[in-house]
Amino acid sequence: MHSSSNSIPLQRVKRNCTLTGTSEQISFKCHRSCDGTSTVEPKDCNNKVLTQTKLGVSKLFGTDRLLDEAHGSYWIGLITIGTPAQSFYVDFDTGSSDLWVPGATCGISCGGTHTFSSSASSTYTLWNKNFTIYYGDGSHATGKWANDTITVGGSISGISVSHQPFAVATSAYGMSSRVSDGLIGMAYRNIAQGGEYPVIWSMYLAGQLTQPIFGFWFNPVTTGSSGGELILGGYDNTKFTGNFTYAPVSSQDSGTTLIAVPSNYANQINTQLGGTYDYISGLYTLNCQTQLLSSFPNLTFTISGRQFVLTPLMYMIITGSGSSNDPYICYSVIQPTYGIVDLQNRTIWIIGDYFMRRFYNVFDMQNNRIGLATSTSYSQLQTVPSTLFTPKSSTTKLDHMWMIYSCLSLTVLVISNPFLACSSYS
């Protein structure tokens, strides 16, 4: 354990929005947009609509409970607000910097089960300032700014900071089916809607953390509720092997399950993997019914000169097809970003948690860098159906390794300047 850090155990909880399509399961977050309140691009999700044009921005980081989005649940964490403490389970998001929770008047549009009572907190101070935040998947929240005491990890063992700016939401869109009670941003101050210090920076400035660092480990095993571990102020050296490889970052976003790249790159990569585009789901599928597993290549990311390898089962999502003839469908985690750009209007590559969960991740905000090391759970894979990858064909189409190189300015979760993301195979 890194010195002067706080360790918080994490666990999984199932979400409350049943998914009917693989597209919803692995990419576009039914719990974000499956509220039926307006017409967006139609997708089946409990007979409600689902947007496909933008990938979500918040999900992965948590304290106390970490929930797995890709397997029918997702990551949230415990915080408390006020005096006496009021508990909330929120998303921990590295793509935004603001903390908000539902107010008593928000109703079902805010989702979750807990609302903040300002009158019940003796340390609460209301601002005369409105709050509005939009996320990349089209969801948003509005409300009022305030100050209060915030504790991350629970009131007994967590870390507290007083007079912390946060927002009390009075309305929201795209949040109604969520289990979480709002969101806590873990990114930089320069993207905070109110221009105030995010919670982790406030803790550092108050002397609660010796450095503005947080590390996390994802448990890929979906049985049970244990989802991993979040460390505030350091990292857990029992959860990785070898040394960290650091890459400079300017911003980071924990917002997608997939590895999302510009459409032309997604087509090139999936073509080399033998994949085809499914216009119904809007996703690339891989031919796992007639092709041997051994014929699929490894997928390698080269970051700051070090190779990080995903084996075929690490970049495939296997799900039931509903057909007796071909009972399984394999989806590629390499999917198009549908024109998403960064704040400088540059096309981006988003490296989602199918990559992240295989490695231990450290965000060093003071030095503007992210560190990656091989997770102790790297080799743990999803369950493979016994009928999958049987040799129905003697043809091996792929014996290449596809290499994706990030060459210069790199954000591990969001890579701008796609011409710097060189790709080749041999």
Secondary structure, 3 states (H helix, E strand, C coil): CCCCCEEEEEECEECCCCCCCHHHHHHHCHHHHCCCCCCCCCCCECCECCCCCCCCCCCCECCCCCCCHHHCEECCEEEEECCCCEEEEEEEECCCCCEEEEECCCHHHHCCCCCECHHHCCCCEEEEEEEEEECCCCCEEEEEEEEEEEEECCCCCCEEEEEEEEEEEEEEECCCCCCCCCEEECCCHHHCCCCCCCHHHHHHHCCCCCCCEEEEEECCCCCCCEEEEEEECCCCCCCEEEEEEEEECCCCCCCCCCEEECHHHHHHHHHHCCCEEECCCCEEEECCCCCCHHHCCCEEEEECCEEEEECHHHCEEEEECCCCCCCEEEEECEEECCCCECCCCCECEEECHHHHCCEEEEEECCCCEEEEEEECCCCCCCCCCCCCCCCCCCCCCCCCCEEEEECCCCCCCEECCHHHEEEEEC
